[in-house]
Structures are given as structure tokens and as C-alpha cells.
Amino acid sequence: MRVVSGRSSVRSLDGAQSADAFAAIFSELRGDILLAQGDREGARDAYLAAREQSEQGRSGVLELKLSDLGVGEDA
């Protein structure tokens, strides 16, 4: 997957986010894009949103991403 520089990747994703069933996936992907662009705080916020939106409980991969950003499980 190629991450496009600038904000066009995030804007494209925001425009596609229409189904609530995919909200957690979109938020996690948004976090991945923001992290790749160097926005650690934005990535953290997106990952936390993905955690809250997840209907299937906590994702191990998502928790690893949050841990890498210094966020504990109680955040």
C-alpha cells in the first residue's frame, strides 16, 4: 500500500466513511495513515476511536499500535 503525502489520503478515507459497521476499520486505517505521515498524536486519537467503535472487542494488533505510541490499555 502506498501512502500518499499530504492530507489527500485522510480526506479520501473520510469521504468513504459512511457505514457504521466499518467505523472501527476506517478509524484504524486513518491512524495508520496519520502515523505514516508523522502525526503521532492524530494516530493515537484515531486508534483510540477505533478501540471505542469496535464491536468485536479489543484487537490485538490495534492494542500493539497503541502500545507503540505509549498508550496503555486503560486509556
C-alpha positions as CSV (number, residue, x, y, z in Angstrom):
1,M,0.0,0.0,0.0
2,R,1.4,3.4,-1.0
3,V,0.8,6.3,1.4
4,V,0.2,9.5,-0.4
5,S,1.9,12.5,1.0
6,G,-0.2,15.3,2.3
7,R,-3.7,15.1,3.6
8,S,-5.4,13.6,0.5
9,S,-5.3,10.0,1.9
10,V,-7.1,11.1,5.1
11,R,-9.6,13.2,3.1
12,S,-10.3,10.2,0.8
13,L,-10.9,8.0,3.7
14,D,-13.2,10.5,5.5
15,G,-15.3,10.7,2.3
16,A,-15.7,7.0,2.2
17,Q,-16.7,6.5,5.8
18,S,-20.5,6.0,5.5
19,A,-21.2,2.6,7.0
20,D,-21.2,2.4,10.8
21,A,-20.2,-1.3,10.6
22,F,-16.8,-0.2,9.2
23,A,-16.2,2.7,11.5
24,A,-13.6,1.0,13.6
25,I,-11.7,-0.2,10.5
26,F,-11.8,3.3,9.0
27,S,-10.5,4.8,12.2
28,E,-7.7,2.3,12.5
29,L,-6.7,2.9,8.8
30,R,-6.9,6.6,9.4
31,G,-4.5,6.1,12.3
32,D,-2.1,4.1,10.1
33,I,-2.1,6.9,7.5
34,L,-1.5,9.6,10.1
35,L,1.3,7.7,11.7
36,A,2.9,7.2,8.3
37,Q,2.7,11.0,7.8
38,G,4.4,11.6,11.2
39,D,1.3,12.7,13.1
40,R,1.7,10.5,16.2
41,E,-1.0,12.4,18.2
42,G,-3.5,12.2,15.4
43,A,-2.8,8.5,15.0
44,R,-3.2,8.0,18.7
45,D,-6.6,9.7,18.6
46,A,-7.7,7.6,15.6
47,Y,-6.6,4.4,17.2
48,L,-8.5,5.2,20.4
49,A,-11.6,6.0,18.4
50,A,-11.2,2.6,16.6
51,R,-10.9,0.9,20.0
52,E,-14.2,2.6,21.2
53,Q,-16.0,1.8,17.9
54,S,-15.0,-1.8,17.7
55,E,-18.0,-4.2,18.2
56,Q,-15.8,-7.3,18.4
57,G,-13.8,-6.3,21.5
58,R,-10.2,-5.3,21.5
59,S,-8.0,-6.1,18.6
60,G,-4.5,-7.4,19.4
61,V,-3.0,-5.6,16.5
62,L,-4.7,-2.3,17.5
63,E,-3.5,-2.7,21.1
64,L,0.1,-3.2,19.8
65,K,-0.2,0.0,17.7
66,L,-1.5,1.9,20.8
67,S,1.3,0.4,22.9
68,D,3.9,1.6,20.4
69,L,2.5,5.1,20.8
70,G,2.8,4.9,24.6
71,V,-0.9,4.4,25.3
72,G,-1.9,1.9,27.9
73,E,-5.0,-0.4,27.9
74,D,-6.7,1.8,30.5
75,A,-6.6,4.9,28.2
